[in-house]
């Protein structure tokens, strides 16, 4: 990961975010220089202001909205890399630092010829730097995991990465596989049994049991062919990202542990590859879940909810204060909110409001969709307790969330995230590829919890 922050500002070039250049003290030479720039139709944007000897002295960003955190990403992508910079304007320094750091991301693991990358350095005070570094590391973890192809990021490889992170923070981590997996997480086993890359479930625990308890769950489908209900090629190409939920849950767990939040943490990652084979699970099969509910398989391409169902049961068999699951679950959620907003569901209005407030404060797009109880009548099966998908083609994200809710055991404040996990277009600080969505909002949510 690239160096992007420093804690010494000696010799750093000052950055000013202003609505108008008149807000900054300039020499007469610099004022005349800016007049010439404005005559070139540059009333707004980045100005690299020199001194009388032509040496870069200060940076002006003239914009209507100087609070836009992504200004920092634009600066990091455009300023000369050989300098160190310091922000002089009053703004949310943590958000500014995050956007700056996010612009320093590159994924070149599979390039045979790597181009050396130099990035401009930003002065970040010590009291902010630890948190900024931790957040950037978590975001980059999500991006790296999602961007890694499925021939390398198998279910066991994903589990091993979780073990590595757990060991770093002395968490109690176990990986459930083989016969134990089939017994304890039967629907995870059913989804993954056709792949040569065997399924696994990570179960991690960290923190003081006296603190508020939090369970994080992430859908870890390392590749999704759709199973016997095979996807068309155009829909299958990006399916290495179908473990994006697990990447989010793992990165949030890493953040909680690294920042030593007063939380008793449980992380469960059901990991499987949804493949096609002679022993693949079939449409119309009836599976018995960990909770004991039977599920008729409506569509083998709706495998993620089966993984999450067993994991949600495991997480809530004992009382837990908060349970949050992350998944790249439904196309219906993408139709509802697009690809750049993380949709979420919860039946707790206070939790919903706080998630939205933290998302807005962190400039991390999240939006609540209704957990409409009236659609529950689409879930019963004629031969089993439930069917995995509703029979109609409408409200698919809602019925998926309602299905998951059936597998909670003890009372808990539950939120379910259904998100894209992928940038389909490049924006400052957000290149095309894997992306963390809702991660910063939920970190802020848990940071705000009182022990």
TIKE-499154 format. One record per residue (C-alpha): x, y negated, z negated; residue in three letters; residue number from 1. Coordinates in Angstrom, 3 decimals, m for minus. Layout:
TIKE-499154
PT      east     north        up  resn  resi
PT         X         Y         Z   ALA   NUM
...
END
This chain:
TIKE-499154
PT      east     north        up  resn  resi
PT     0.000     0.000     0.000   UNK     1
PT     1.380    m3.386     1.008   UNK     2
PT     2.610    m5.988    m1.435   UNK     3
PT     0.231    m8.926    m1.414   UNK     4
PT     0.345   m10.633    m4.829   UNK     5
PT     3.197   m12.241    m6.816   UNK     6
PT     3.196   m13.752   m10.303   UNK     7
PT     5.663   m16.600    m9.686   UNK     8
PT     4.664   m19.685    m7.735   UNK     9
PT     8.019   m21.474    m7.509   UNK    10
PT     8.460   m22.563    m3.895   UNK    11
PT     4.916   m21.473    m2.970   UNK    12
PT     3.013   m23.459    m0.353   UNK    13
PT    m0.213   m24.981    m1.652   UNK    14
PT    m3.579   m24.109    m0.136   UNK    15
PT    m6.491   m26.559    m0.389   UNK    16
PT   m10.082   m25.613     0.441   UNK    17
PT   m11.950   m28.847     1.189   UNK    18
PT   m15.004   m30.202     2.965   UNK    19
PT   m12.956   m33.114     4.299   UNK    20
PT    m9.220   m33.862     4.537   UNK    21
PT    m9.744   m37.099     2.594   UNK    22
PT   m10.009   m34.962    m0.557   UNK    23
PT    m6.254   m34.150    m0.411   UNK    24
PT    m3.323   m36.492    m1.145   UNK    25
PT    m1.301   m36.828     2.044   UNK    26
PT     1.668   m38.901     3.129   UNK    27
PT     1.158   m41.465     5.888   UNK    28
PT     3.078   m39.133     8.224   UNK    29
PT     0.702   m36.257     7.402   UNK    30
PT    m2.355   m38.487     7.821   UNK    31
PT    m1.176   m39.470    11.298   UNK    32
PT    m0.421   m35.830    12.104   UNK    33
PT    m3.942   m34.857    11.108   UNK    34
PT    m5.418   m37.646    13.243   UNK    35
PT    m3.645   m36.162    16.236   UNK    36
PT    m5.030   m32.729    15.386   UNK    37
PT    m8.540   m34.092    15.106   UNK    38
PT    m8.170   m35.721    18.514   UNK    39
PT    m7.655   m32.169    19.745   UNK    40
PT   m11.142   m31.258    18.448   UNK    41
PT    m9.884   m29.605    15.283   UNK    42
PT   m12.075   m31.321    12.718   UNK    43
PT   m12.619   m27.981    10.955   UNK    44
PT   m10.487   m24.917    10.361   UNK    45
PT    m6.928   m24.204     9.250   UNK    46
PT    m4.316   m26.974     9.285   UNK    47
PT    m0.675   m26.034     8.688   UNK    48
PT     0.524   m29.432     7.486   UNK    49
PT     4.276   m30.168     7.863   UNK    50
PT     6.480   m32.665     6.072   UNK    51
PT     8.441   m35.315     7.980   UNK    52
PT    11.177   m32.777     8.745   UNK    53
PT     8.691   m30.359    10.340   UNK    54
PT     8.800   m27.914     7.421   UNK    55
PT     5.487   m26.367     6.395   UNK    56
PT     4.355   m28.093     3.187   UNK    57
PT     0.659   m27.394     2.606   UNK    58
PT    m2.329   m25.583     4.056   UNK    59
PT    m5.721   m27.219     4.482   UNK    60
PT    m8.843   m25.231     5.167   UNK    61
PT   m11.598   m27.641     6.101   UNK    62
PT   m14.990   m25.933     6.001   UNK    63
PT   m18.625   m26.545     5.173   UNK    64
PT   m18.611   m23.770     2.557   UNK    65
PT   m15.364   m23.725     0.589   UNK    66
PT   m16.746   m21.026    m1.760   UNK    67
PT   m16.842   m18.393     1.011   UNK    68
PT   m14.438   m15.705    m0.257   UNK    69
PT   m13.700   m14.523     3.272   UNK    70
PT   m11.818   m17.774     3.932   UNK    71
PT    m9.011   m16.068     1.998   UNK    72
PT    m9.071   m13.106     4.386   UNK    73
PT    m8.858   m15.437     7.390   UNK    74
PT    m5.910   m17.205     5.791   UNK    75
PT    m4.118   m13.937     4.993   UNK    76
PT    m4.576   m12.795     8.584   UNK    77
PT    m3.363   m16.054    10.137   UNK    78
PT    m0.760   m17.712     7.900   UNK    79
PT     2.983   m17.185     8.476   UNK    80
PT     4.001   m14.048     6.598   UNK    81
PT     7.412   m15.285     5.460   UNK    82
PT     5.946   m17.601     2.824   UNK    83
PT     4.300   m17.326    m0.584   UNK    84
PT     1.118   m19.311    m1.134   UNK    85
PT    m0.794   m20.697    m4.113   UNK    86
PT    m4.434   m21.759    m4.200   UNK    87
PT    m4.874   m25.259    m5.625   UNK    88
PT    m8.635   m25.607    m5.159   UNK    89
PT   m11.256   m24.743    m7.762   UNK    90
PT   m12.971   m21.499    m6.715   UNK    91
PT   m13.492   m17.939    m7.956   UNK    92
PT    m9.848   m16.905    m7.948   UNK    93
PT   m10.570   m13.195    m8.355   UNK    94
PT   m12.834   m13.111    m5.292   UNK    95
PT   m10.309   m15.177    m3.332   UNK    96
PT    m7.556   m12.728    m4.310   UNK    97
PT    m9.699    m9.731    m3.357   UNK    98
PT   m10.448   m11.070     0.108   UNK    99
PT    m6.773   m11.893     0.595   UNK   100
PT    m5.777    m8.380    m0.435   UNK   101
PT    m8.478    m6.706     1.657   UNK   102
PT    m7.026    m8.398     4.747   UNK   103
PT    m3.721    m6.617     4.095   UNK   104
PT    m5.165    m3.163     4.799   UNK   105
PT    m3.817    m0.986     7.598   UNK   106
PT    m4.444     2.696     8.282   UNK   107
PT    m1.588     3.999    10.437   UNK   108
PT    m1.033     7.416     8.885   UNK   109
PT    m1.473     9.153    12.241   UNK   110
PT     0.550     6.738    14.391   UNK   111
PT     3.826     8.237    15.576   UNK   112
PT     5.276     4.751    16.029   UNK   113
PT     4.381     2.557    13.093   UNK   114
PT     4.615    m1.202    13.520   UNK   115
PT     6.124    m2.822    10.423   UNK   116
PT     3.521    m5.045     8.810   UNK   117
PT     4.394    m8.162     6.861   UNK   118
PT     1.727   m10.022     4.989   UNK   119
PT     1.774   m13.443     3.347   UNK   120
PT     2.055   m13.263    m0.443   UNK   121
PT    m0.367   m14.976    m2.795   UNK   122
PT     0.404   m16.198    m6.293   UNK   123
PT    m2.058   m14.567    m8.692   UNK   124
PT    m1.848   m15.360   m12.432   UNK   125
PT    m1.066   m12.456   m14.737   UNK   126
PT    m4.485   m12.613   m16.406   UNK   127
PT    m6.158   m11.907   m13.049   UNK   128
PT    m3.567    m9.820   m11.272   UNK   129
PT    m4.165    m6.485   m13.024   UNK   130
PT    m7.861    m6.532   m12.199   UNK   131
PT    m7.244    m7.771    m8.650   UNK   132
PT    m4.715    m4.983    m8.041   UNK   133
PT    m7.062    m2.377    m9.532   UNK   134
PT    m9.979    m3.498    m7.355   UNK   135
PT    m7.868    m3.568    m4.193   UNK   136
PT    m6.466    m0.105    m4.986   UNK   137
PT   m10.007     1.245    m5.400   UNK   138
PT   m11.196    m0.346    m2.146   UNK   139
PT    m8.178     1.011    m0.274   UNK   140
PT    m8.788     4.463    m1.774   UNK   141
PT   m12.314     4.455    m0.337   UNK   142
PT   m11.064     3.289     3.058   UNK   143
PT    m8.188     5.787     3.193   UNK   144
PT   m10.347     8.765     2.227   UNK   145
PT   m13.089     7.923     4.726   UNK   146
PT   m10.605     7.226     7.521   UNK   147
PT    m8.762    10.527     7.006   UNK   148
PT    m9.914    13.169     9.528   UNK   149
PT   m11.642    16.303     8.328   UNK   150
PT    m8.874    18.653     9.481   UNK   151
PT    m6.793    17.164     6.654   UNK   152
PT    m9.460    16.054     4.171   UNK   153
PT   m11.063    19.420     3.473   UNK   154
PT   m13.310    19.985     0.430   UNK   155
PT   m10.346    21.346    m1.528   UNK   156
PT    m8.128    18.435    m0.453   UNK   157
PT   m10.749    15.970    m1.649   UNK   158
PT   m10.996    17.849    m4.941   UNK   159
PT    m7.204    17.798    m5.284   UNK   160
PT    m7.162    14.034    m4.819   UNK   161
PT    m9.686    13.725    m7.628   UNK   162
PT    m7.552    16.003    m9.812   UNK   163
PT    m4.507    13.847    m9.107   UNK   164
PT    m6.347    10.690   m10.181   UNK   165
PT    m7.820    12.404   m13.234   UNK   166
PT    m4.385    13.606   m14.334   UNK   167
PT    m2.998    10.077   m13.997   UNK   168
PT    m5.477     8.861   m16.619   UNK   169
PT    m5.422    12.013   m18.765   UNK   170
PT    m9.012    12.871   m17.908   UNK   171
PT   m10.342    16.375   m18.508   UNK   172
PT   m10.814    17.747   m15.001   UNK   173
PT   m11.935    21.110   m13.684   UNK   174
PT   m12.668    22.279   m10.153   UNK   175
PT   m15.426    24.864    m9.758   UNK   176
PT   m14.996    27.277    m6.823   UNK   177
PT   m15.897    30.740    m5.529   UNK   178
PT   m18.207    32.909    m7.651   UNK   179
PT   m18.492    30.288   m10.389   UNK   180
PT   m19.583    27.742    m7.808   UNK   181
PT   m22.253    30.052    m6.380   UNK   182
PT   m23.594    30.601    m9.889   UNK   183
PT   m23.386    27.049   m11.240   UNK   184
PT   m24.028    24.983    m8.074   UNK   185
PT   m25.957    27.356    m5.790   UNK   186
PT   m27.111    24.761    m3.252   UNK   187
PT   m23.568    23.380    m2.862   UNK   188
PT   m22.431    26.930    m2.192   UNK   189
PT   m25.220    27.480     0.362   UNK   190
PT   m24.326    24.338     2.332   UNK   191
PT   m20.602    25.116     2.411   UNK   192
PT   m20.548    28.895     2.802   UNK   193
PT   m20.241    28.919     6.622   UNK   194
PT   m17.001    26.924     6.681   UNK   195
PT   m13.512    28.386     6.505   UNK   196
PT   m12.850    25.433     4.194   UNK   197
PT   m14.587    26.635     1.047   UNK   198
PT   m16.759    24.298    m1.037   UNK   199
PT   m15.795    23.028    m4.472   UNK   200
PT   m17.200    20.828    m7.226   UNK   201
PT   m15.070    18.443    m9.263   UNK   202
PT   m16.191    17.876   m12.864   UNK   203
PT   m14.215    15.182   m14.713   UNK   204
PT   m14.663    13.643   m18.164   UNK   205
PT   m12.874    10.645   m19.664   UNK   206
PT   m13.256     8.206   m22.529   UNK   207
PT   m14.616     8.018   m26.042   UNK   208
PT   m17.962     9.833   m26.520   UNK   209
PT   m19.012     7.020   m28.874   UNK   210
PT   m19.123     4.587   m25.938   UNK   211
PT   m22.056     4.214   m23.502   UNK   212
PT   m22.169     7.303   m21.289   UNK   213
PT   m21.986     6.989   m17.503   UNK   214
PT   m22.260     9.785   m14.938   UNK   215
PT   m21.029     9.120   m11.392   UNK   216
PT   m21.880    11.503    m8.550   UNK   217
PT   m20.751    11.310    m4.930   UNK   218
PT   m21.762    13.265    m1.853   UNK   219
PT   m18.591    14.932    m0.580   UNK   220
PT   m19.493    16.406     2.821   UNK   221
PT   m16.072    16.285     4.442   UNK   222
PT   m17.571    16.945     7.867   UNK   223
PT   m21.185    17.327     8.925   UNK   224
PT   m21.956    19.175    12.133   UNK   225
PT   m25.616    19.189    11.147   UNK   226
PT   m25.363    22.938    10.594   UNK   227
PT   m27.660    25.096    12.717   UNK   228
PT   m29.737    21.954    13.353   UNK   229
PT   m26.647    20.709    15.131   UNK   230
PT   m26.131    17.003    15.715   UNK   231
PT   m25.677    15.632    19.244   UNK   232
PT   m22.038    14.646    19.986   UNK   233
PT   m22.801    10.922    19.758   UNK   234
PT   m24.018    11.365    16.177   UNK   235
PT   m21.294    13.783    15.142   UNK   236
PT   m18.184    11.748    15.973   UNK   237
PT   m18.191     9.690    12.765   UNK   238
PT   m19.148    12.551    10.488   UNK   239
PT   m15.747    12.617     8.831   UNK   240
PT   m17.241     9.689     6.868   UNK   241
PT   m19.956    11.871     5.332   UNK   242
PT   m17.844    12.215     2.196   UNK   243
PT   m18.054     8.442     1.713   UNK   244
PT   m20.241     8.829    m1.361   UNK   245
PT   m17.580    10.932    m3.087   UNK   246
PT   m14.955     8.343    m2.119   UNK   247
PT   m17.049     5.606    m3.750   UNK   248
PT   m17.717     7.570    m6.943   UNK   249
PT   m14.048     8.554    m7.269   UNK   250
PT   m12.837     4.998    m6.641   UNK   251
PT   m15.292     3.593    m9.197   UNK   252
PT   m14.135     6.195   m11.713   UNK   253
PT   m10.525     5.194   m11.030   UNK   254
PT   m11.446     1.537   m11.616   UNK   255
PT   m13.210     2.281   m14.885   UNK   256
PT   m10.239     4.284   m16.150   UNK   257
PT    m7.571     1.874   m14.916   UNK   258
PT    m9.302    m1.106   m16.523   UNK   259
PT    m9.987     0.997   m19.643   UNK   260
PT   m13.639     0.028   m19.825   UNK   261
PT   m15.394     1.121   m23.043   UNK   262
PT   m17.289     3.913   m21.320   UNK   263
PT   m17.629     7.670   m21.739   UNK   264
PT   m17.309     8.738   m18.116   UNK   265
PT   m18.410    11.887   m16.289   UNK   266
PT   m17.616    12.284   m12.590   UNK   267
PT   m19.124    15.069   m10.485   UNK   268
PT   m18.149    15.451    m6.825   UNK   269
PT   m19.873    18.238    m4.863   UNK   270
PT   m17.574    18.853    m1.881   UNK   271
PT   m18.467    20.974     1.152   UNK   272
PT   m18.206    21.135     4.917   UNK   273
PT   m21.514    21.643     6.728   UNK   274
PT   m20.436    24.037     9.466   UNK   275
PT   m21.990    26.469    11.909   UNK   276
PT   m21.309    30.177    11.498   UNK   277
PT   m22.864    33.588    11.176   UNK   278
PT   m23.484    33.002     7.471   UNK   279
PT   m24.695    29.420     7.746   UNK   280
PT   m27.806    28.552     5.801   UNK   281
PT   m30.881    28.283     8.027   UNK   282
PT   m33.947    26.107     8.494   UNK   283
PT   m36.780    27.751     6.500   UNK   284
PT   m34.384    29.385     3.999   UNK   285
PT   m35.478    28.998     0.389   UNK   286
PT   m32.706    28.051    m2.037   UNK   287
PT   m32.838    28.160    m5.816   UNK   288
PT   m31.258    25.051    m7.315   UNK   289
PT   m29.240    24.730   m10.507   UNK   290
PT   m32.358    23.300   m12.169   UNK   291
PT   m34.365    26.373   m11.141   UNK   292
PT   m36.571    24.541    m8.644   UNK   293
PT   m36.855    26.321    m5.310   UNK   294
PT   m36.250    24.335    m2.126   UNK   295
PT   m37.384    25.227     1.374   UNK   296
PT   m34.785    23.988     3.866   UNK   297
PT   m36.560    21.747     6.360   UNK   298
PT   m33.445    20.678     8.249   UNK   299
PT   m29.858    21.853     7.772   UNK   300
PT   m28.736    18.348     8.731   UNK   301
PT   m30.230    17.092     5.455   UNK   302
PT   m27.559    18.851     3.444   UNK   303
PT   m26.351    15.929     1.350   UNK   304
PT   m29.413    15.837    m0.865   UNK   305
PT   m28.905    19.522    m1.706   UNK   306
PT   m25.383    18.820    m2.954   UNK   307
PT   m26.520    15.788    m4.922   UNK   308
PT   m29.476    17.653    m6.432   UNK   309
PT   m27.316    20.278    m8.129   UNK   310
PT   m24.826    17.613    m9.249   UNK   311
PT   m27.570    15.381   m10.683   UNK   312
PT   m28.904    18.311   m12.679   UNK   313
PT   m25.451    19.102   m14.052   UNK   314
PT   m24.899    15.452   m14.986   UNK   315
PT   m28.195    15.064   m16.847   UNK   316
PT   m28.520    18.375   m18.670   UNK   317
PT   m27.246    16.405   m21.655   UNK   318
PT   m28.403    12.892   m22.452   UNK   319
PT   m26.529    10.215   m20.471   UNK   320
PT   m27.179     6.474   m20.549   UNK   321
PT   m26.538     5.708   m16.877   UNK   322
PT   m26.400     7.976   m13.837   UNK   323
PT   m25.355     6.624   m10.441   UNK   324
PT   m24.978     8.599    m7.239   UNK   325
PT   m23.462     7.420    m3.963   UNK   326
PT   m24.102     8.953    m0.551   UNK   327
PT   m24.040     8.348     3.164   UNK   328
PT   m27.429     9.983     3.130   UNK   329
PT   m30.010     8.814     5.682   UNK   330
PT   m30.238     7.045     9.001   UNK   331
PT   m33.509     5.626     7.687   UNK   332
PT   m31.620     3.429     5.218   UNK   333
PT   m29.490     2.085     8.079   UNK   334
PT   m32.637     1.241    10.031   UNK   335
PT   m34.014    m0.559     6.966   UNK   336
PT   m31.003    m2.701     5.975   UNK   337
PT   m28.450    m2.263     8.756   UNK   338
PT   m24.890    m1.065     8.367   UNK   339
PT   m23.407    m3.834     6.204   UNK   340
PT   m25.676    m3.646     3.153   UNK   341
PT   m25.754    m0.823     0.606   UNK   342
PT   m29.359     0.204    m0.043   UNK   343
PT   m30.154     1.440    m3.525   UNK   344
PT   m33.087     2.930    m5.409   UNK   345
PT   m33.952     2.894    m9.092   UNK   346
PT   m37.139     3.063   m11.141   UNK   347
PT   m35.661     0.767   m13.806   UNK   348
PT   m36.445    m2.872   m12.992   UNK   349
PT   m33.803    m4.250   m15.350   UNK   350
PT   m31.100    m2.054   m13.812   UNK   351
PT   m32.246    m3.046   m10.327   UNK   352
PT   m32.112    m6.745   m11.148   UNK   353
PT   m28.648    m6.504   m12.679   UNK   354
PT   m27.263    m4.554    m9.709   UNK   355
PT   m28.564    m7.242    m7.347   UNK   356
PT   m27.227   m10.063    m9.524   UNK   357
PT   m23.776    m8.494    m9.690   UNK   358
PT   m23.818    m7.767    m5.957   UNK   359
PT   m24.650   m11.400    m5.197   UNK   360
PT   m21.988   m12.692    m7.604   UNK   361
PT   m19.346   m10.416    m6.078   UNK   362
PT   m20.385   m11.090    m2.470   UNK   363
PT   m20.976    m7.346    m2.199   UNK   364
PT   m24.152    m6.807    m0.190   UNK   365
PT   m26.694    m4.574    m1.954   UNK   366
PT   m30.470    m4.384    m1.548   UNK   367
PT   m33.135    m2.465    m3.473   UNK   368
PT   m35.568    m0.286    m1.529   UNK   369
PT   m38.804     0.881    m3.168   UNK   370
PT   m38.955     4.217    m4.942   UNK   371
PT   m42.581     4.487    m3.823   UNK   372
PT   m44.278     7.220    m5.821   UNK   373
PT   m47.100     7.468    m3.299   UNK   374
PT   m44.813     9.396    m0.936   UNK   375
PT   m44.220    12.216    m3.428   UNK   376
PT   m47.059    14.190    m1.870   UNK   377
PT   m44.825    14.693     1.189   UNK   378
PT   m42.357    16.824    m0.792   UNK   379
PT   m44.242    19.995    m1.858   UNK   380
PT   m43.692    23.146     0.213   UNK   381
PT   m46.299    25.788     0.969   UNK   382
PT   m43.897    28.589    m0.032   UNK   383
PT   m41.488    26.909    m2.502   UNK   384
PT   m41.527    24.169    m5.118   UNK   385
PT   m40.185    21.539    m2.713   UNK   386
PT   m39.101    21.115     0.868   UNK   387
PT   m35.849    19.301     1.493   UNK   388
PT   m37.331    16.744     3.918   UNK   389
PT   m40.750    15.184     4.284   UNK   390
PT   m42.830    16.335     7.238   UNK   391
PT   m43.374    12.823     8.616   UNK   392
PT   m40.774    10.694    10.337   UNK   393
PT   m41.324     7.626     8.181   UNK   394
PT   m39.755     6.377     4.949   UNK   395
PT   m36.965     8.951     5.101   UNK   396
PT   m34.658     7.110     2.713   UNK   397
PT   m37.486     6.802     0.171   UNK   398
PT   m38.536    10.447     0.315   UNK   399
PT   m34.877    11.488     0.013   UNK   400
PT   m34.563     9.400    m3.150   UNK   401
PT   m37.811    10.857    m4.523   UNK   402
PT   m36.470    14.350    m3.809   UNK   403
PT   m33.292    13.601    m5.781   UNK   404
PT   m35.254    12.243    m8.727   UNK   405
PT   m36.899    15.672    m9.140   UNK   406
PT   m33.538    17.114   m10.212   UNK   407
PT   m32.853    14.807   m13.153   UNK   408
PT   m33.229    16.612   m16.474   UNK   409
PT   m32.850    14.374   m19.545   UNK   410
PT   m33.969    10.750   m19.479   UNK   411
PT   m31.387     8.424   m17.911   UNK   412
PT   m31.164     5.059   m16.193   UNK   413
PT   m30.598     6.246   m12.633   UNK   414
PT   m29.577     4.461    m9.452   UNK   415
PT   m29.120     6.089    m6.050   UNK   416
PT   m27.022     4.392    m3.341   UNK   417
PT   m27.634     5.218     0.323   UNK   418
PT   m24.980     3.444     2.379   UNK   419
PT   m23.091     3.394     5.659   UNK   420
PT   m19.540     3.468     4.292   UNK   421
PT   m18.195     2.276     7.645   UNK   422
PT   m17.588    m1.058     9.380   UNK   423
PT   m18.838    m0.832    12.956   UNK   424
PT   m17.367    m4.266    13.754   UNK   425
PT   m14.269    m6.130    12.622   UNK   426
PT   m14.612    m9.157    10.348   UNK   427
PT   m11.963   m10.987     8.305   UNK   428
PT   m10.725    m8.582     5.642   UNK   429
PT   m13.012    m5.824     6.890   UNK   430
PT   m11.558    m3.890     9.836   UNK   431
PT   m13.472    m1.267    11.781   UNK   432
PT   m13.431     1.983     9.794   UNK   433
PT   m14.140     3.211     6.290   UNK   434
PT   m15.446     0.622     3.858   UNK   435
PT   m16.369     0.289     0.188   UNK   436
PT   m19.964    m0.902    m0.169   UNK   437
PT   m21.569    m1.587    m3.535   UNK   438
PT   m18.346    m0.609    m5.320   UNK   439
PT   m17.556    m4.081    m6.659   UNK   440
PT   m21.177    m4.652    m7.647   UNK   441
PT   m21.264    m1.480    m9.738   UNK   442
PT   m17.857    m2.140   m11.292   UNK   443
PT   m19.139    m5.550   m12.415   UNK   444
PT   m22.312    m3.863   m13.698   UNK   445
PT   m20.357    m1.438   m15.882   UNK   446
PT   m17.838    m4.082   m16.932   UNK   447
PT   m20.814    m6.040   m18.270   UNK   448
PT   m22.049    m3.132   m20.432   UNK   449
PT   m21.809    m3.660   m24.157   UNK   450
PT   m20.358    m0.838   m26.235   UNK   451
END
